Amino acid sequence: MTGLAHRSLREIAQSGLPFALIARDGATVEVLAGDIVDVDLLGDIPLTDAAGAPREVLALVPFRQVRERGFECHDDDAPLRCLVVTERAAIPREDALAQLPAEPIALDEPGFDIADEDYADIVRRVIADEIGRGEGANFVIRRDFTAGVSTDAATAALTWFRALLEHERGAYWTFAVVTPGHVAVGASPEAHVSARDGVVTMNPISGTFRHPAGGATVETLTEFLRSTKETEELFMVVDEELKMMSAVCSDGGRITGPHLKEMSRLTHTEYVLRGRSKLDPRDILRETMFAPTVTGSPMQNACTVITRHETTPRGYYSGVAALFTPHETLLADEPTHDLDAPILIRTAYLQDGRLRVPVGATLVRHSDPYGEVGETHGKAAGVLGAIGAVPRDVAAEQAAGDAPEAGGAAVLDAVAGGATEIDEDAPAAAPRRLADDPAIAQLLASRNARLAEFWLNPQGTSGPAPFAGRSALVVDAEDRFTRMLAHQLRHLGLAVEIAPWNEVTDAQVDAAELLVSGPGPGDPRDAGNPRIRRMREVVARRRDAATPLLAVCLSHQILADSFGIELAPLDAPHQGLQKTVDVFGMPASIGFYNTFTARVPAGTTEVAGAEVAADDAGDVYALRGPAFASVQGHLESILSRDGMTTLQRLVEQAFA
């Protein structure tokens, strides 16, 4: 077979050979070709050949792989598809553009699979039935824009890739992956996870600013950056990805930012998380499935909520494209491959002559249903305009427009304008970066004044840890905040183990030097729920034995209930809310993620031998007494500026 370097991109596409085109550095296009192997599990991705020699693999990981973590999903049998690379070449960007087709591709019978009003109803139900009942802080619910395509798949892939390469900017990966029966073409703004030389990086992105007609300005962007909804949305996804970092990195992860991700029609806000790990990159990928920016939090329950409210499988949407590249020099006790894995969003899929563009909105406690409808229109118009499937000026107007009215057809209006031919002589000019404006930079930097220094600074210990030589068992009630909490406890000197609620034994509960009963979703009053029932048993055993107990969030509510304190839903959920509260005489800035609260009559300071810290309305923020302490907030959250000092105080109380 003639080498890739001696064949044009059209010749490669016409050969029937599976291939991928990836633009990552802005200057070159990587061309990968090889053999397709579909596998069942991430651990089966064939990183070595029969002789044990490492090889390069590009894997398309579908959303259904969350089953490996025991999470729910609609299973569509989408394959974990591996392109085992046998040939690769690098082509200068301009040479690639010259080889790629520019003829417009028409769309037939375009439209969303879910009507605007029906999607708005889903938003209302998620806010009321899921967030309003304590099932989580935020959830991403998708719908699909679909259309027929008569052009052959490989030609369509090259055409759309060319459009993205020419006109999209700010993407982390611009790519086309063509395999038997399936095409994926996109410009993903977000690196989900990478691992290079033992350094793991994650890139949580959230908050979507749709550029107004005429382009973004400092004034319009400033209004967006001051939005409470957009700011809290980003903080929540950073918390969720720090949970993942704490699971795979020995040092828990440090955050830098925030930054702007400026694209052609959208601008996002983002942070970067980094930590060190010696895990196999396939294990890193498994522990970080999938990004909260496209699922929700807490992750496990988000998958359950998605299954309840999305009636069709996701396919590859919100999965990742994972490139495993062998190290040039192998070191003992180090992974053999680096990993680079962007999220599969802003991506168009073509299968059996049907184009599918999945788009989702992040639903939070103060989401506006029609605002979220508008966000899906903006995202769909952005993808379709970027690939040249609709006129770019029309797509830009639709992406910047207000929320459509019920039954509106913003993207359909753009499609009606017809596809647009790419002007090879007029590439898109890169506008001035708004992030360089001093006022914007200052506004971004000011966000960190609200955050915990523990996660912003290097986490080396200074002096002897206060609980060195002691140990703790953390019981996980399906919220991986326990990973961050365990990391902070280790920083305080404790040797920590984590046990899931459905695996922890009574013997473990009894033997633990300190038992940390963790947070989780759901209604603490629901004794019929097996998870709630088991957490009640765990708290009761420790309280009856009068052995050291620290209870957090859900478990704090359960502990309060054991003292006869009323449990009630909040008027408005405190999901991702930062508050300064009095914790036994010391003010503390803490992040809250609760829908329910323990409540005492105003002015109450003690109940049945438990000292109570509550606000003027009687909402209980903490309890303490002989061998126990509890807290409603998440001291491990980035929103808890006083998290570490408060955690140390409460652990001391539990050991007292």
C-alpha positions in Angstrom: 0.0 0.0 0.0 1.3 3.5 -0.9 2.2 5.5 2.2 -0.1 8.2 3.5 2.4 10.9 2.7 2.2 10.1 -1.0 -1.6 10.0 -1.3 -4.1 12.9 -1.3 -6.8 13.2 1.3 -9.4 12.5 -1.3 -7.5 9.3 -2.4 -7.4 8.1 1.2 -11.1 8.8 1.6 -12.0 6.9 -1.7 -9.8 3.9 -0.8 -12.3 2.7 1.9 -9.5 2.6 4.4 -10.6 3.7 7.9 -8.9 7.0 8.7 -8.9 10.0 11.0 -7.9 13.7 10.5 -6.9 15.6 13.6 -5.9 19.3 13.8 -4.5 20.1 17.3 -1.7 22.7 16.9 -3.1 25.1 14.4 -0.4 24.4 11.9 -0.7 20.8 10.8 -3.3 18.1 10.2 -2.4 14.6 11.5 -3.6 11.8 9.2 -4.0 8.4 10.9 -5.0 5.2 9.1 -5.1 1.6 10.2 -7.3 -1.3 11.3 -10.6 -1.2 13.2 -11.1 -3.2 16.3 -14.3 -3.0 18.4 -13.9 -3.9 22.1 -16.2 -4.3 25.1 -14.2 -2.6 27.8 -11.7 0.3 28.2 -9.2 -2.2 29.6 -9.5 -4.1 26.3 -8.2 -1.2 24.2 -5.3 -2.9 22.4 -2.3 -0.7 23.3 0.2 -3.4 22.5 0.5 -5.9 19.7 0.9 -9.7 20.0 4.6 -9.3 20.8 3.9 -6.8 23.5 5.2 -3.8 21.6 3.3 -0.5 22.2 1.2 0.9 19.4 -0.9 4.0 18.8 -4.7 3.8 19.1 -7.5 6.3 18.5 -10.6 5.1 20.4 -14.1 6.5 20.1 -15.7 5.9 23.5 -19.5 6.0 23.5 -21.6 7.2 26.5 -22.7 3.6 27.2 -19.3 2.8 28.6 -20.5 4.4 31.9 -21.9 0.9 32.5 -18.3 0.0 33.5 -18.7 2.2 36.5 -22.1 0.7 37.3 -24.1 3.7 36.1 -27.4 3.6 34.2 -27.8 4.5 30.5 -29.9 3.7 27.5 -27.8 1.0 25.8 -27.6 1.3 22.0 -24.7 -1.1 21.5 -22.6 1.7 20.1 -19.2 0.1 19.8 -16.1 1.2 21.7 -14.3 1.6 18.3 -10.5 1.5 18.1 -8.5 2.7 15.1 -5.2 0.8 15.6 -2.8 3.1 13.8 -0.6 1.4 11.2 0.3 4.6 9.3 0.4 8.3 10.1 1.5 11.5 8.4 1.4 15.2 9.1 0.3 17.7 6.5 0.6 21.5 6.7 -2.8 23.1 7.3 -2.7 25.0 4.1 -1.9 21.9 2.0 -4.7 20.1 3.7 -7.2 22.9 2.8 -6.1 22.7 -0.8 -6.9 19.0 -1.0 -10.3 19.1 0.7 -13.6 19.5 -1.1 -15.6 22.7 -0.8 -18.9 21.9 -2.6 -21.9 22.5 -0.3 -23.9 19.6 1.0 -27.6 19.9 1.2 -29.7 18.8 4.1 -33.1 17.0 3.7 -36.0 17.1 6.2 -34.1 18.9 9.0 -35.4 19.4 12.5 -35.1 18.6 16.2 -36.3 15.2 17.4 -37.9 17.0 20.4 -40.1 20.1 19.8 -39.2 23.3 21.6 -42.2 23.2 23.9 -41.6 19.6 24.8 -38.0 20.3 25.6 -39.1 23.3 27.8 -41.4 20.9 29.7 -38.5 18.5 30.3 -36.5 21.5 31.7 -39.4 22.3 34.1 -39.7 18.6 35.2 -35.9 18.3 35.9 -35.9 21.5 38.0 -39.0 20.4 40.0 -38.6 16.7 40.2 -34.8 16.2 40.3 -33.1 19.3 41.5 -36.1 20.2 43.6 -36.0 16.8 45.3 -32.3 16.7 46.1 -31.2 14.4 43.3 -28.3 16.7 42.3 -27.0 20.1 41.6 -27.2 20.2 37.8 -28.1 18.0 34.9 -27.5 18.1 31.1 -30.4 16.9 29.0 -29.8 16.7 25.2 -31.9 16.7 22.1 -30.8 16.0 18.5 -30.9 18.0 15.4 -31.3 15.6 12.5 -31.4 15.8 8.7 -30.9 13.5 5.6 -27.7 13.6 3.6 -27.4 12.1 0.2 -23.7 12.8 -0.3 -21.4 9.8 0.4 -20.1 9.7 3.9 -16.4 10.1 3.2 -16.9 13.1 1.0 -19.2 14.7 3.6 -16.6 14.1 6.3 -13.9 15.8 4.2 -16.2 18.7 3.3 -17.3 19.4 6.9 -13.7 19.0 8.2 -12.5 21.5 5.7 -15.2 24.0 6.8 -14.2 23.6 10.4 -10.5 23.9 9.6 -11.2 27.1 7.7 -13.7 28.9 9.8 -13.7 27.6 13.4 -11.3 28.9 15.9 -10.4 28.1 19.5 -11.2 24.4 19.2 -9.1 22.0 21.3 -9.4 19.3 18.5 -10.8 19.7 15.0 -11.3 16.2 13.7 -12.9 13.8 11.3 -13.1 10.0 12.0 -14.3 7.8 9.2 -14.8 4.1 10.0 -17.1 1.5 8.4 -20.7 2.7 8.6 -20.0 5.7 10.8 -18.6 9.2 10.5 -17.8 11.8 13.3 -16.8 15.3 12.5 -16.4 18.1 15.0 -14.5 20.9 16.7 -14.5 20.1 20.4 -13.6 23.0 22.6 -12.9 20.9 25.6 -10.1 18.5 26.6 -11.8 16.1 29.0 -8.6 14.5 30.3 -5.0 14.2 29.2 -2.0 12.4 30.7 1.5 13.3 29.6 4.6 12.2 31.4 2.6 11.4 34.5 0.8 14.7 34.7 -3.0 14.5 34.4 -4.9 17.5 33.1 -8.6 18.1 33.0 -10.3 21.2 31.5 -13.8 21.9 32.9 -15.6 24.4 30.7 -19.0 25.8 31.4 -21.0 28.9 30.8 -22.0 29.7 27.2 -21.9 33.2 25.9 -23.6 33.4 22.5 -22.0 36.2 20.5 -24.5 38.9 19.6 -25.0 40.1 16.0 -21.9 42.1 15.0 -19.7 40.1 17.3 -18.8 40.0 21.0 -17.7 43.2 22.8 -16.1 43.9 26.2 -19.5 45.3 27.3 -21.6 42.3 26.3 -19.0 39.8 27.6 -18.8 41.7 30.9 -22.6 41.3 31.4 -22.2 37.5 30.8 -19.3 37.2 33.2 -21.2 38.9 36.0 -24.1 36.4 35.6 -24.6 34.4 38.9 -26.0 31.5 37.0 -23.0 31.2 34.6 -20.5 31.7 37.4 -22.0 29.1 39.7 -22.4 26.7 36.8 -18.7 26.7 36.2 -17.9 26.3 39.9 -20.1 23.3 40.1 -18.4 21.5 37.2 -15.0 22.3 38.7 -16.1 20.7 41.9 -17.3 17.6 40.0 -14.0 17.3 38.0 -12.0 17.7 41.2 -13.8 14.7 42.5 -12.4 12.8 39.5 -8.9 14.3 39.9 -8.8 13.3 43.6 -9.6 9.7 42.5 -6.7 9.4 40.0 -4.1 11.8 41.3 -2.0 11.3 44.4 -1.9 15.0 45.0 -5.6 15.6 44.4 -5.2 18.2 41.7 -4.7 22.0 41.6 -6.8 24.5 39.7 -5.6 27.4 37.6 -7.7 30.0 35.8 -10.3 31.0 35.0 -9.8 31.5 31.3 -11.9 32.3 28.3 -12.4 29.8 25.5 -13.1 32.0 22.6 -14.6 30.4 19.5 -16.2 31.7 16.3 -19.7 32.1 17.7 -19.5 31.1 21.3 -17.3 32.0 24.2 -17.0 29.7 27.3 -15.4 30.1 30.7 -13.0 27.4 31.9 -10.5 26.2 34.5 -7.5 23.9 34.2 -6.9 21.1 36.8 -3.6 19.3 37.1 -2.2 16.5 39.2 0.2 13.6 39.1 -0.7 9.9 38.5 1.0 6.6 37.7 -2.3 4.9 36.6 -2.6 3.2 33.3 -4.3 5.8 31.0 -7.2 3.4 30.3 -7.8 3.4 34.1 -7.6 7.2 34.2 -10.2 7.3 31.4 -12.5 4.9 33.3 -12.3 6.9 36.6 -13.2 10.1 34.8 -16.1 8.9 32.7 -17.6 11.4 31.8 -17.4 15.1 32.0 -20.0 16.8 34.3 -20.3 19.6 31.7 -22.3 17.1 29.5 -23.8 14.9 32.2 -24.3 16.7 35.6 -23.5 16.2 39.2 -23.3 14.1 41.2 -22.2 11.9 38.3 -23.8 8.6 39.2 -27.2 10.1 39.9 -26.8 12.3 36.8 -26.7 9.2 34.7 -29.9 8.0 36.3 -31.6 11.3 35.7 -30.5 11.4 32.1 -32.0 7.9 31.6 -35.3 9.1 33.1 -35.6 12.2 30.9 -33.8 11.3 27.6 -35.8 8.7 25.8 -33.1 7.7 23.3 -29.5 6.6 23.7 -26.7 9.1 23.4 -24.4 7.2 21.1 -21.0 9.0 21.2 -22.4 12.3 22.4 -20.6 13.2 25.7 -18.2 10.4 25.3 -14.6 11.0 24.2 -12.2 10.6 21.4 -9.1 9.1 23.1 -5.7 9.1 21.4 -3.2 6.8 23.1 0.4 7.6 22.0 3.3 5.4 23.0 6.2 7.1 24.9 9.3 7.4 22.9 11.3 6.4 26.0 9.9 4.0 28.5 10.6 4.4 32.2 10.2 1.7 34.8 6.9 1.9 36.8 5.5 4.5 34.4 2.5 4.2 32.0 3.5 3.1 28.4 1.2 5.7 26.7 0.2 9.3 26.9 -3.5 10.1 26.6 -5.2 13.0 24.9 -9.1 12.8 25.1 -11.4 15.6 24.1 -15.1 15.5 24.8 -17.3 14.5 21.9 -19.4 17.7 21.7 -19.8 20.2 18.9 -19.8 17.1 16.8 -21.8 16.0 13.8 -22.4 12.3 13.2 -23.4 10.6 9.9 -24.8 7.1 9.8 -27.0 5.4 7.2 -27.5 8.7 5.4 -28.7 10.7 8.5 -26.9 13.6 10.0 -27.3 13.9 13.8 -26.1 16.9 15.8 -26.7 16.3 19.6 -26.8 19.4 21.8 -27.6 19.8 25.4 -28.2 22.5 28.0 -27.0 22.5 31.7 -30.1 22.7 33.9 -29.6 24.3 37.3 -32.0 25.5 40.0 -32.6 28.9 38.4 -32.7 27.8 34.7 -35.3 29.4 32.5 -37.0 26.8 30.3 -37.1 28.9 27.2 -33.6 30.2 27.8 -32.4 26.6 27.8 -34.4 26.0 24.6 -32.5 28.9 23.1 -29.2 27.5 24.2 -29.8 24.3 22.3 -30.8 26.3 19.2 -27.6 28.4 19.5 -25.4 25.3 19.9 -27.0 23.5 16.9 -26.8 26.6 14.7 -23.1 27.0 15.8 -22.3 23.4 14.7 -24.3 23.6 11.4 -22.8 27.0 10.5 -19.3 25.8 11.4 -19.5 22.8 9.1 -20.9 24.9 6.3 -24.3 23.2 6.4 -26.1 26.6 6.8 -25.1 30.1 5.8 -22.7 31.3 8.4 -24.1 34.8 8.8 -27.6 33.4 9.4 -26.2 30.8 11.8 -24.4 33.5 13.7 -27.6 35.5 14.0 -29.5 32.4 15.2 -26.8 31.5 17.7 -26.9 35.0 19.1 -30.7 35.3 19.1 -33.0 35.3 22.1 -34.7 32.1 23.3 -37.3 30.9 20.7 -40.9 31.1 21.5 -42.7 27.9 22.0 -42.6 26.0 18.8 -40.1 28.4 17.3 -37.8 27.2 14.5 -34.6 29.2 14.9 -32.3 26.6 13.4 -34.8 25.6 10.8 -34.8 29.2 9.6 -31.0 29.0 9.2 -31.3 25.7 7.3 -33.8 27.2 5.0 -31.2 29.6 3.8 -29.3 26.7 2.3 -25.7 25.5 2.6 -22.9 27.9 1.9 -19.9 27.3 -0.3 -16.6 27.9 1.3 -14.7 30.9 0.1 -11.2 29.7 -0.3 -9.8 33.2 -0.8 -11.4 34.7 2.3 -10.5 32.7 5.5 -12.0 34.0 8.7 -9.9 36.7 10.3 -9.1 36.1 14.0 -10.6 39.0 16.0 -8.9 40.5 18.9 -9.0 38.3 22.0 -11.3 39.7 24.6 -9.4 37.8 27.3 -6.5 40.3 26.6 -8.7 43.3 27.7 -7.6 44.4 31.2 -11.1 44.8 32.5 -12.1 41.3 31.4 -8.9 39.8 32.8 -9.6 41.5 36.2 -13.2 40.4 36.2 -12.1 36.8 35.6 -9.4 36.9 38.2 -11.8 38.3 40.8 -13.8 35.0 40.8 -11.0 33.2 42.6 -11.4 35.5 45.6 -14.4 33.3 46.4 -12.6 30.0 46.2 -10.7 27.8 48.6 -6.9 28.4 48.6 -6.4 24.7 49.3 -7.3 23.9 45.7 -5.6 27.0 44.2 -2.2 26.5 45.8 0.4 23.6 45.8 -0.8 21.2 48.4 2.5 20.4 50.2 2.2 20.1 54.0 3.7 22.6 56.3 4.8 21.2 59.6 3.4 18.0 61.2 -0.1 17.0 60.2 -2.5 17.3 63.2 -3.9 13.8 63.0 -0.7 11.9 61.9 -0.9 8.2 62.9 -4.7 8.1 63.0 -7.1 6.6 60.5 -10.6 7.1 59.0 -13.1 5.2 57.0 -15.3 7.3 54.6 -18.6 5.8 53.6 -19.6 6.9 50.1 -23.3 7.5 49.6 -23.0 7.9 45.8 -21.3 11.3 45.7 -17.7 11.4 44.8 -17.2 14.5 47.0 -15.9 11.8 49.3 -12.7 11.6 47.1 -12.0 15.2 47.7 -12.9 14.9 51.4 -10.6 11.9 51.7 -7.8 13.9 50.1 -8.2 16.7 52.6 -8.3 14.2 55.5 -5.1 12.7 54.3 -3.6 16.2 54.2 -4.5 16.4 57.9 -2.5 13.3 58.5 -5.2 10.6 58.5 -4.8 7.3 56.8 -8.1 7.1 54.8 -10.1 4.3 53.1 -13.3 4.7 51.2 -16.1 2.2 51.2 -19.3 2.4 49.1 -22.6 2.4 51.1 -23.7 -1.0 49.6 -20.4 -2.7 50.4 -19.3 -1.4 53.8 -19.8 -4.1 56.5 -21.0 -3.6 60.1 -17.6 -4.9 61.2 -15.9 -2.1 59.2 -18.2 0.5 60.6 -17.5 -0.7 64.2 -13.7 -1.0 63.7 -13.1 2.4 62.1 -11.1 4.8 64.3 -13.0 7.7 62.8 -16.1 7.0 60.7 -16.9 9.7 58.1 -20.5 9.2 56.9 -20.6 10.9 53.5 -22.9 13.0 51.3 -25.2 11.8 48.6 -28.3 12.6 46.6 -31.9 12.1 47.6 -34.5 12.7 50.3 -33.1 11.9 53.8 -36.6 11.1 55.0 -37.0 8.3 52.4 -36.4 5.3 54.6 -37.7 3.0 51.8 -34.6 3.9 49.7 -32.0 1.2 50.3 -29.1 3.7 50.2 -30.8 6.1 52.7 -31.8 3.1 54.9 -28.2 1.9 55.0 -26.8 5.3 55.7 -29.2 5.6 58.6 -27.9 2.2 60.0 -24.3 3.4 59.7 -25.0 6.6 61.5 -27.0 4.9 64.2 -24.3 2.2 64.9 -21.7 4.9 65.5 -23.9 7.0 67.6 -25.0 4.1 69.7 -21.4 3.0 70.2 -20.3 6.6 71.0 -17.3 6.2 68.8 -15.9 9.1 66.6 -18.3 10.1 63.9 -18.2 12.9 61.3 -21.4 13.3 59.2 -21.5 15.4 56.1 -24.5 16.8 54.2 -27.0 13.9 53.7 -25.5 12.1 56.7 -25.7 15.3 58.7 -29.4 15.4 58.0 -29.7 11.7 59.0 -27.8 12.4 62.2 -30.1 15.4 63.0 -33.1 13.2 62.4 -31.8 10.7 65.0 -32.0 13.6 67.6 -35.6 14.3 66.6 -34.8 17.4 64.6 -37.2 18.1 61.8 -36.1 17.6 58.2 -37.7 19.8 55.5 -37.2 20.8 51.9 -35.7 24.3 51.4 -37.9 26.9 49.6 -35.0 27.1 47.0 -32.3 24.4 46.7 -28.8 25.4 47.8 -27.1 23.7 44.9 -23.7 25.3 44.4 -24.4 28.1 46.8 -21.7 29.8 48.9 -22.7 31.1 52.3 -20.9 32.5 55.3 -22.4 30.8 58.4 -21.5 30.7 62.1 -20.0 27.3 63.0 -19.9 27.2 66.8 -18.7 30.8 67.3 -16.5 31.0 64.2 -17.8 32.4 60.9 -17.0 30.1 57.9 -17.4 30.6 54.2 -18.8 27.2 53.0 -20.2 25.8 49.8 -23.6 24.1 50.0 -25.3 21.5 47.7 -28.4 20.7 49.6 -32.1 20.6 48.8 -33.2 19.5 52.3 -32.3 21.0 55.7 -32.5 20.1 59.4 -34.6 22.8 61.1 -35.0 23.8 64.7 -37.1 26.6 66.3 -35.2 29.9 65.9 -32.8 30.5 68.8 -32.3 26.8 69.6 -28.7 26.0 70.6 -29.1 22.5 72.0 -31.3 19.4 71.3 -31.2 16.2 73.3 -27.5 16.7 74.2 -26.4 17.9 70.7 -25.1 21.4 70.4 -26.7 23.1 67.4 -25.3 25.8 65.0 -28.2 27.3 63.1 -29.1 30.5 61.3 -31.8 32.9 62.4 -34.5 30.9 60.6 -33.4 27.7 62.4 -31.7 25.9 59.5 -29.0 23.7 61.1 -25.5 24.0 59.6 -23.6 21.9 62.1 -24.0 19.6 65.2 -21.5 18.5 67.8 -21.4 16.5 71.0 -19.5 13.7 72.6 -17.6 11.8 69.9 -19.6 13.3 67.0 -19.7 16.3 64.7 -21.6 17.1 61.5 -21.8 19.8 58.9 -24.4 20.5 56.2 -22.0 22.2 53.8 -19.2 20.6 51.7 -16.0 21.6 53.4 -14.1 19.9 50.5 -15.7 22.1 47.8 -13.8 24.8 46.0 -16.6 27.1 47.3 -15.5 26.5 51.0 -12.8 29.1 51.6 -12.7 28.1 55.2 -13.2 24.4 54.5 -9.8 23.1 55.8 -9.9 24.9 59.1 -13.5 24.0 59.8 -12.8 20.4 58.9 -9.9 20.2 61.3 -12.1 21.7 64.1 -14.9 19.1 63.4 -12.5 16.2 63.3 -11.0 17.3 66.6 -14.6 17.4 68.0 -15.3 13.9 66.8 -12.1 12.6 68.4 -12.7 14.5 71.7 
